[in-house]
Each structure stands twice: as C-alpha cells, then as structure tokens.
Amino acid sequence: MSAHAEPAQIRFGTDGWRAVISQDFTFANLERVAQAYAAYLSSQPKDDQQSPLVIIGYDRRFLSDKFAERAAEVLAGNDFQVVLSGEAVPTPLVSWAVREERAAGGIVITASHNPPEFNGFKIKAPWGGSAPPETTAQVEALVDTQAVRKADFARLDVHREKLAVANASYRAQLASYVDVERLRRASHRVVVDPMHGSGGRWVESFLRGGALEVETIRAARDPLFGGVNPEPIDRNLAPLKKRVGEIGALLGLATDGDADRVGAVNERGETMTMHEVVPLLLLHLARVRGMTGGVVRTFSQSVLTKRIAAAHNLKLYETPIGFKYIADLMLRENILIGAEESGGIGVSGHIPERDGILNSLLLLEAVIASGRTPSELVREMHREFGAFYFNRRDLHMPVARGQSLVGQLAAAPPANFAGQAVHALETLDGVKLIFEDESWLLFRQSGTEPVLRIYAEATSVAKTNTLLDEAERISR
C-alpha cells in the first residue's frame, strides 16, 4: 500500500476477514485489523476468571507464520499476553485453547478453504467458537480509530507452554469422545487426506498402533495446495478417491486447509456429500449412542437432516449459512448436532465449533460400529427416509453481480423453473426455490469470495443436475 493509496476497506465475511495476499492482505492491513481487535477486547467488561491472554494460531499458507507474529506484536503492544503457536495447527485446537486457558479471545491466521492466494484473520470468542456477527461488526467499526501499537517480537514471551498444555487436553478430549480403541482394532484400511493443510497427520495419530491400516496422503505443507483449493469437495479430492480405490479402503477422510471441515470418500472411491455425512452422523448419535438434543441445519443443508430429526422427536433449527450461527445456538440451547453443507459440523459434548479432526474420527466410528460400508449405510438411510441427491456449483463473478441476481430472483421469483412448479420461496440466506416433492434450488452470493454459489438437492441425480444446469444458464 503506497503512502497515497486509499486504505483497503476491511469487511468480515461468513467467518473472518479474508483477502488476497499482497493486494489487500498485507502486513499494514493486518496491523489495522489486529489493532481494532485489541481495541474491541480492551472495551469488553472483564470476567474475574478470564485471563488477559490472546491465543494466536496459523495455517500453512504463504507467510501465515509471519502474519501471526505481526498480530502477536500488535496484541502485545496493547498490553495483552500472547500465546503464539510455534507451528501450523488446526483451527479447532486454537478454539479449544481459548476456552481451556480462559483467554480473552483468539486469532487464527487462515483463509480456510479459499484459494491459495488468499489469507485471512479469524476471531475466536472466549467460549471456544467463531466470533458472532455482533463481535465482528464491532471490530470492523473500530478499524482505524486508534493508532497501531506494537511490541518488538524479539522481546516477546509468547507463552508456548500454555498451548502445549491445551494441545494435550485437546487430544485427551478427542480420544475420550470417540471409541479410539475400537477403531484401532478394526481390520480395515483408511486413507486420510489433509489436502496439504494444517490437519497434517493429526487424524492418523489417533488411529495408529492396531489392526487398522491408516495411510495419510498430501500430508506435507504446500502453500499452493497441490493446485486445488483446500476444500474437501468432489472436484478437489481426486488423489483421495484414487488411493481409496487402489488399496480397497473402507473410507477416505479429508480435512480442509485449517482442519475445521470434514470431507469423505466411500469404499467405491466416490465422494460423499455432506447431505449424506451429516444425516449419517445424526443417526449414529441419536440411535447408536442414544444422545438427544436439538438439530441445527444451515440454509443449504439436507432435507434428510430435517426428516431424521422429526423421526427422533428432535427439535430442528434452521440458520443462515455460517457456523457462527450454529455456535450461537449451541451456546444457548441443548444442541446434539449442528451442521452446514460445506463440512462444518459441531456436536454435543465438545466446543461449539467445527472440528474436522473430531468429525473424521466420529464418521469412522459410525461406519465401523454399523458393520456396513458407507454406501450401504446411505442406501439404508434412503430407503427409510427418502432418496435425495445434492450437488453445488460455484460461478466466479463480481460480488455486485451475484447480489443483483439474487435480489432479482427474490423480487420476482419464477412460477416454474426447469419444467417444475415452484411450490415455495425462502430468503433466509440467498433465494431458495422449493418444489412440490421438497427438492430445492438455492442461489447465494458467497460471504468470503467473489463467487455465486448455486446448490440443489433433488430426488434423483438427473433432477439435481437439471436444476443446476438451468440455474447456471440464467446466471451467465
């Protein structure tokens, strides 16, 4: 940013502030955001049990470690003690550490599943989850209201020992939540794919040492993520699908760039959508484990989640897309599971946060406990609750154009779409067209990147694709 350039406008999206490295995501702009966050924390009422700590972690993206150090300098310059990770770590570990250490808050330098050229600044709240919209709005409003204050990093005590303690308790939590010993005893093969992200060998580390054969691919750091976005969806999982098929694995498990989201591949080498994974996890928790509580689905989640909740007399909540809305409900209500279409899942008895490491282990537990393959489990679920098939397409376009299209559809919704009568219209987050058989199509402008997302779930794969084809045609 030159001396005469207009400072970049800072806007927090669905989960954090994200921008392209060296364009808007610069050290100068990071300092502005970190100072605003420090000002926000300083303005909050002090909890007698709360420590003036800020936990800072980072992912494996380009310069993430250096951006994290700069954030630490600013927070320390504002009289906060800083706990800074010494290596890239999963985002849920930072959230866990914030709660365990009773910290004032946390920062993760990550752009999660965004393309490699992005980086980002996620805020973690004291309870160990994503900061709610009211927090990020206040931080936004405080940008440039104070001069940046920095300490010299070379002189900082970054209290890494506190993160080591939180790391140990986090591992103990996951090992107690999932029946790890049962998983290790199973005579199966499993492939894990962290997509070069900060999940690394975390999942494998819980599963080694027994009859279960575990192999991790794409475990090494690569800031370019092997040429794909580190989002565990079908088009990015070719190496995982291939390896599952090659070795005859029962299941493939994937985590995104900062390991808070989960993805999966069945024994046939086919990607499982979250519209299969989440309902299967819900059935496992409710039927096999006998757990109860509310069920939260975001606006793009499955009809099956709704039907399974109803069949088990579990209260259903629906929220806009973004895990912060689920986390808010998890703090206020007894929630069994909350999930979004993009692989973010929170479960009862853990932090109100997405956790790709825990959910990888939990999905493996669900499959092994059933004695069936993943595809058999999905077929049984479809027989009982109805067959629905999901897909999504991402159309790259300027934010304003995507917003305009969504606005036009909301103002003048079609009576028919792709040869089907539109039964209802919902506008909780974007525009959703609902058809007679509960099939649906959703148009939504991304909150984190210049992408219009179109989602569809229908009673056949052909019908899903027809809806998406027509949606893509009218969006061009």
C-alpha positions in Angstrom: 0.0 0.0 0.0 1.7 3.3 -1.1 1.7 6.4 1.0 -1.0 7.9 -1.1 -3.2 4.8 -1.7 -6.6 4.7 -0.1 -6.5 2.1 2.8 -8.3 -1.1 1.9 -11.8 -1.4 3.3 -11.9 -4.2 5.9 -15.0 -6.4 5.8 -15.6 -9.6 7.8 -17.5 -12.2 5.8 -19.1 -15.5 6.8 -16.1 -16.4 9.0 -13.4 -13.8 9.3 -11.7 -11.2 7.2 -10.1 -12.7 4.0 -8.3 -11.1 1.2 -5.7 -11.8 -1.5 -2.1 -11.8 -0.2 -0.1 -8.7 -1.1 -3.2 -6.9 -2.5 -5.4 -6.3 0.5 -4.0 -8.9 2.8 -0.8 -7.0 3.7 1.1 -6.6 6.9 -0.1 -3.0 7.1 -3.8 -4.0 6.8 -3.3 -6.9 9.2 -2.0 -4.4 11.8 -5.1 -2.3 11.3 -7.4 -5.3 11.9 -5.3 -6.6 14.9 -5.4 -3.1 16.5 -9.2 -3.0 16.0 -9.5 -6.4 17.7 -7.2 -5.3 20.5 -9.4 -2.2 21.0 -12.5 -4.3 21.0 -11.1 -6.7 23.6 -10.0 -3.7 25.8 -13.5 -2.3 25.7 -15.1 -5.5 27.0 -16.1 -6.0 30.6 -13.6 -8.1 32.5 -14.6 -11.5 33.7 -12.8 -12.2 37.1 -11.9 -15.7 35.9 -10.7 -14.5 32.5 -7.0 -14.1 31.7 -5.7 -11.2 29.6 -4.5 -13.8 27.1 -5.0 -13.9 23.4 -4.3 -17.3 21.7 -2.8 -17.0 18.2 -2.5 -19.8 15.7 -2.0 -20.1 12.0 -2.3 -22.4 9.0 0.2 -23.5 6.3 -0.5 -20.7 3.8 2.2 -18.4 2.4 3.5 -16.1 5.2 0.9 -17.3 7.7 3.6 -17.6 10.4 4.9 -14.1 9.8 1.4 -12.6 9.8 0.7 -14.4 13.1 3.9 -12.9 14.6 2.8 -9.4 13.5 -0.6 -9.9 15.1 1.2 -11.0 18.3 3.2 -7.8 18.2 0.1 -5.7 18.0 -1.8 -7.5 20.7 1.3 -7.4 23.0 1.6 -3.7 22.2 -1.9 -3.3 23.6 -0.9 -5.0 26.9 -2.3 -8.5 26.2 -0.3 -11.6 27.0 0.1 -13.6 23.8 0.2 -17.4 23.3 1.6 -18.0 19.8 1.8 -21.4 18.2 5.2 -22.5 17.1 3.8 -24.3 14.1 0.7 -24.5 11.9 -2.2 -26.0 13.9 -5.8 -27.0 13.3 -8.2 -24.1 13.9 -10.3 -26.2 16.4 -7.2 -26.6 18.6 -7.0 -22.8 18.9 -10.7 -22.6 19.8 -10.2 -25.3 22.4 -7.1 -23.5 23.8 -9.1 -20.2 24.1 -11.7 -21.9 26.3 -9.2 -24.0 28.3 -7.0 -21.1 29.1 -10.0 -18.8 29.8 -8.4 -16.4 27.3 -9.9 -13.1 26.3 -10.1 -14.4 22.7 -8.2 -15.9 19.9 -6.9 -15.3 16.4 -6.2 -17.8 13.6 -4.4 -16.6 10.5 -6.1 -18.7 7.9 -8.3 -18.4 4.8 -9.6 -21.9 5.5 -10.8 -23.4 2.2 -10.2 -20.3 0.0 -7.9 -20.4 -3.0 -4.1 -20.4 -2.2 -3.7 -16.7 -3.0 -5.9 -15.7 0.0 -5.2 -15.4 3.6 -7.4 -14.4 6.5 -8.0 -13.4 10.1 -10.5 -15.5 12.1 -11.6 -14.3 15.5 -12.3 -16.9 18.3 -14.6 -16.0 21.2 -13.9 -16.8 24.8 -16.2 -19.8 24.8 -14.1 -21.5 22.1 -16.0 -20.8 18.9 -16.3 -18.4 16.0 -17.0 -14.8 16.9 -20.6 -13.9 16.4 -21.7 -11.3 13.8 -22.1 -8.6 16.5 -18.4 -9.0 17.5 -17.0 -8.8 14.0 -19.3 -5.8 13.3 -17.8 -4.0 16.3 -14.2 -4.9 15.3 -15.0 -3.6 11.8 -16.2 -0.3 13.3 -13.0 0.1 15.3 -10.7 -0.2 12.3 -8.5 3.0 12.1 -10.0 4.5 15.3 -6.7 4.1 17.1 -3.0 4.3 16.0 -1.4 0.9 15.8 0.6 0.0 18.9 3.2 -2.8 18.5 5.8 -4.5 20.7 9.1 -5.9 19.5 8.6 -9.6 18.6 12.2 -10.4 19.6 11.4 -9.3 23.1 8.1 -11.1 23.5 7.4 -14.1 25.7 4.8 -15.9 23.6 3.9 -18.5 26.3 4.1 -21.5 24.0 4.0 -23.8 27.0 0.3 -22.9 27.5 -0.5 -24.1 24.1 1.3 -27.4 24.7 -0.9 -27.9 27.8 -4.1 -27.1 25.7 -2.8 -29.4 23.0 -2.6 -32.3 25.4 -6.0 -31.7 26.8 -7.5 -31.4 23.3 -6.0 -34.7 22.3 -7.4 -36.3 25.5 -10.9 -34.8 24.7 -10.9 -36.3 21.2 -9.6 -39.7 22.4 -12.4 -39.9 25.0 -15.2 -38.6 22.8 -14.6 -41.3 20.1 -14.0 -45.0 20.9 -10.5 -44.9 19.5 -9.5 -48.3 20.8 -12.4 -49.9 18.9 -11.3 -48.0 15.7 -7.7 -49.3 16.1 -8.9 -52.9 16.5 -10.9 -52.8 13.2 -9.4 -54.8 10.4 -9.9 -52.2 7.7 -7.9 -49.7 5.7 -8.5 -46.0 5.9 -6.9 -43.1 3.9 -6.7 -39.6 5.3 -6.2 -36.5 3.2 -5.5 -33.2 4.9 -5.0 -31.6 1.4 -1.6 -30.2 2.4 -3.3 -28.2 5.2 -2.8 -27.9 8.9 -4.6 -31.2 9.6 -1.3 -32.9 8.7 -1.1 -36.3 10.4 -3.5 -35.4 13.2 -6.2 -37.9 12.3 -3.7 -40.7 11.6 -2.0 -40.1 15.0 -5.2 -41.2 16.8 -5.6 -44.4 14.7 -2.1 -45.9 14.6 -1.0 -48.9 16.6 -3.6 -51.5 16.0 -5.1 -53.7 13.2 -6.5 -50.7 11.4 -4.2 -49.7 8.5 -4.1 -45.9 8.1 -2.4 -44.0 5.3 -2.1 -40.2 5.0 -1.7 -38.6 1.6 -0.9 -35.0 0.9 0.4 -34.6 4.4 3.3 -32.2 3.7 3.0 -28.4 3.7 2.3 -26.9 0.2 1.1 -23.3 0.2 -0.4 -23.9 -3.3 -2.3 -27.0 -2.0 -1.3 -29.1 -5.0 -3.0 -26.8 -7.4 -6.6 -27.0 -5.9 -8.5 -25.1 -3.3 -8.1 -26.9 0.0 -11.9 -27.5 0.3 -12.8 -31.2 0.7 -15.4 -31.4 -2.1 -15.5 -33.7 -5.1 -13.5 -31.8 -7.6 -10.6 -31.4 -5.2 -10.4 -34.9 -3.9 -9.1 -36.9 -6.9 -6.0 -38.2 -5.2 -8.1 -39.4 -2.2 -10.6 -41.1 -4.4 -7.9 -42.8 -6.4 -6.0 -44.0 -3.4 -9.1 -45.4 -1.7 -9.8 -47.4 -4.8 -6.2 -48.6 -5.2 -5.9 -50.1 -1.7 -9.5 -51.1 -1.2 -10.1 -48.8 1.8 -13.3 -48.8 3.8 -13.3 -45.0 3.9 -11.4 -41.9 2.9 -11.4 -38.9 5.2 -10.4 -35.3 4.3 -10.0 -32.0 6.1 -9.8 -28.5 4.7 -7.0 -26.0 4.8 -7.3 -25.3 8.5 -8.8 -28.6 9.5 -12.2 -27.4 10.8 -14.2 -29.0 8.0 -14.5 -32.6 7.1 -15.0 -34.5 3.8 -15.3 -38.2 3.0 -15.0 -40.7 0.2 -16.8 -44.1 0.3 -15.4 -47.5 -0.3 -16.1 -47.2 -4.0 -13.9 -44.1 -4.3 -16.9 -41.8 -4.6 -17.1 -38.5 -2.8 -19.8 -38.4 -0.1 -21.7 -35.2 0.2 -22.4 -33.5 3.5 -26.0 -34.3 2.7 -25.1 -37.9 3.3 -22.4 -37.5 6.0 -24.4 -35.2 8.3 -27.6 -37.3 8.3 -25.5 -40.5 8.9 -23.7 -38.8 11.9 -27.1 -37.7 13.2 -28.4 -41.3 13.0 -25.3 -42.6 14.7 -25.5 -40.1 17.6 -29.3 -40.5 18.1 -29.7 -44.2 17.5 -26.4 -45.9 18.3 -25.2 -43.6 21.1 -28.7 -42.7 22.3 -27.9 -39.0 22.5 -30.6 -36.3 22.5 -30.8 -32.5 21.8 -31.7 -30.1 19.1 -30.6 -30.4 15.5 -29.3 -27.3 13.6 -29.1 -27.2 9.8 -27.9 -24.2 7.8 -30.0 -23.0 4.9 -28.2 -25.3 2.4 -28.3 -28.5 4.4 -30.3 -31.6 3.6 -34.0 -32.5 3.7 -32.8 -35.8 5.2 -31.5 -34.0 8.3 -34.9 -32.5 8.8 -36.7 -35.8 8.3 -34.4 -37.7 10.7 -34.8 -35.1 13.4 -38.6 -35.3 13.1 -38.5 -39.1 13.2 -36.5 -39.0 16.5 -38.6 -36.1 18.0 -35.5 -33.8 18.0 -36.2 -30.1 17.7 -35.0 -28.6 14.4 -33.5 -25.2 14.0 -32.5 -23.5 10.7 -30.0 -20.7 10.4 -28.2 -18.7 7.7 -25.0 -20.2 6.2 -22.0 -19.7 8.5 -21.0 -21.8 11.5 -21.2 -18.7 13.8 -25.0 -19.0 13.7 -24.8 -22.7 14.8 -22.3 -21.8 17.5 -24.7 -19.2 18.9 -27.4 -21.8 19.2 -25.0 -24.3 20.8 -24.3 -21.7 23.5 -27.9 -21.1 24.3 -29.7 -24.4 23.7 -29.1 -28.1 24.1 -27.9 -29.0 20.6 -27.0 -32.5 19.6 -25.5 -31.6 16.2 -25.3 -28.5 14.1 -24.0 -28.7 10.5 -23.5 -26.7 7.3 -23.3 -28.1 3.8 -19.6 -27.2 3.5 -18.4 -29.7 6.0 -18.6 -27.7 9.2 -20.1 -29.8 12.0 -20.4 -29.2 15.7 -21.5 -31.9 18.2 -22.8 -32.0 21.8 -20.2 -32.5 24.5 -17.4 -30.7 22.6 -16.7 -27.0 22.0 -19.3 -25.0 19.9 -17.0 -25.2 16.9 -16.4 -27.0 13.7 -13.8 -29.7 14.2 -12.6 -31.6 11.1 -10.3 -33.8 13.3 -13.1 -34.9 15.7 -15.6 -35.4 12.9 -13.3 -37.5 10.8 -12.9 -39.8 13.8 -16.6 -39.8 14.6 -17.6 -40.6 11.0 -15.2 -43.6 11.0 -16.7 -44.7 14.3 -20.2 -44.5 12.8 -19.1 -46.7 9.8 -17.2 -49.2 11.8 -19.9 -49.5 14.5 -22.5 -50.2 11.8 -20.6 -53.2 10.3 -21.6 -51.8 6.9 -19.8 -50.0 4.2 -20.5 -46.2 3.7 -22.5 -46.8 0.5 -24.6 -49.5 2.3 -25.4 -47.0 5.1 -26.5 -44.4 2.6 -28.8 -46.8 0.8 -30.4 -47.9 4.0 -30.9 -44.3 5.0 -32.5 -43.5 1.6 -34.8 -46.5 2.0 -36.0 -45.3 5.3 -36.2 -41.5 4.9 -36.3 -41.0 1.1 -33.6 -40.6 -1.5 -32.2 -37.1 -2.0 -29.1 -36.2 -4.0 -27.1 -33.0 -3.6 -24.7 -31.0 -5.7 -23.3 -27.5 -5.8 -21.7 -25.3 -8.5 -19.6 -22.2 -7.9 -19.8 -19.5 -10.5 -17.0 -16.9 -10.4 -18.4 -13.4 -10.8 -18.1 -10.0 -9.1 -19.9 -9.8 -5.8 -22.2 -7.0 -7.0 -23.4 -9.1 -10.0 -24.1 -12.1 -7.8 -26.0 -10.0 -5.3 -28.0 -8.4 -8.1 -29.1 -11.7 -9.5 -30.2 -12.9 -6.0 -32.1 -9.7 -5.5 -33.9 -10.1 -8.8 -35.0 -13.6 -8.0 -36.2 -12.6 -4.6 -38.2 -9.7 -6.0 -39.7 -11.6 -8.9 -39.5 -15.4 -8.3 -40.4 -17.6 -11.3 -43.6 -19.7 -11.1 -41.8 -22.5 -12.9 -38.2 -23.5 -13.1 -36.6 -26.2 -15.3 -40.1 -27.5 -16.0 -41.2 -27.7 -12.4 -43.7 -25.6 -10.5 -42.1 -23.6 -7.7 -44.0 -24.5 -4.6 -42.5 -22.0 -2.1 -39.8 -19.4 -1.8 -37.5 -18.8 1.1 -35.0 -16.0 1.6 -33.2 -16.7 4.9 -29.8 -16.6 3.2 -30.0 -16.0 -0.6 -33.0 -17.3 -2.5 -34.3 -20.8 -2.3 -36.9 -22.2 -4.7 -38.7 -25.2 -3.2 -40.6 -27.7 -5.3 -43.6 -30.0 -4.6 -41.5 -33.1 -3.6 -39.2 -31.0 -1.3 -36.5 -30.8 -3.9 -34.9 -27.3 -3.8 -32.5 -24.9 -5.5 -30.6 -22.2 -3.8 -28.8 -19.1 -5.2 -26.4 -17.4 -2.7 -23.6 -14.9 -3.1 -20.5 -16.1 -1.1 -19.7 -14.1 2.1 -15.9 -14.7 1.7 -15.1 -14.6 -2.1 -16.4 -13.3 -5.5 -18.4 -16.5 -6.1 -22.1 -17.1 -6.7 -22.9 -20.5 -5.3 -25.9 -22.5 -6.6 -27.0 -25.5 -4.6 -29.6 -28.2 -5.4 -31.0 -31.2 -3.7 -33.5 -33.4 -5.5 -35.0 -36.9 -5.6 -32.7 -38.1 -8.4 -29.2 -37.2 -9.7 -30.6 -36.3 -13.1 -33.1 -33.9 -11.5 -30.4 -32.2 -9.4 -28.2 -31.7 -12.5 -31.2 -30.3 -14.5 -31.8 -27.7 -11.8 -28.2 -26.8 -11.6 -27.8 -26.6 -15.4 -30.8 -24.2 -15.7 -29.6 -22.1 -12.7 -26.1 -21.8 -14.3 -27.7 -20.8 -17.7 -29.7 -17.9 -16.2 -26.7 -16.8 -14.1 -24.3 -16.3 -17.0 
